[in-house]
Amino acid sequence: MNATGWSALAAWVALAIGLINLAYSVIRPWWRGREASPGAQLDLQNFQTASGQREEERVVVTNHGPALMRDIEVQVFDENGMSLAITEPDITALWPKMPIDRLHVGQSLYLTLNRSAGTAPARLTLINWHDGRRGEQSRSVALSYNRVV
């Protein structure tokens, strides 16, 4: 290969390196900025009603951003991996009903968990949503109780 060939090869390698740097330093952070990042926890809330003290379980889903979550679907599972909606079909496992239209950045969604005394406790939640990316996104979150007074 002569000097002109080496110069052309060096130019192509420099162009390729420049495009890779552009992809990782500009395009990738911009693209990641379109992703939502949900989290979930299980809250036990105690409050006083006219008929006395009441305890309620709520699955709290929070969008940590930076993107808007759309068409959110939440499912709750027990320690055996069974969906609470399937184990007790007579009981609406989560209220309000799914899907939820939008969840903005920093916003939390409080879902009341209705279950009978014989139902196994909730241990896992599966969150499905859409954000600025193609297709549906999904995340599983292990639940543990958080007492809210």
URRA-V173054 format. One record per helix or strand of 2 or more residues. SS is the DSSP state (helix for helix, strand for strand). FROM is the first residue (numbers start at 1). TO is the last residue. If there is no record, write none. Layout:
BEGIN
ss=SS from=FROM to=TO
ss=SS from=FROM to=TO
END
This chain:
BEGIN
ss=helix from=3 to=32
ss=strand from=38 to=49
ss=strand from=52 to=63
ss=strand from=69 to=78
ss=helix from=84 to=87
ss=strand from=94 to=95
ss=strand from=100 to=103
ss=strand from=108 to=113
ss=strand from=122 to=130
ss=strand from=137 to=142
ss=strand from=145 to=148
END
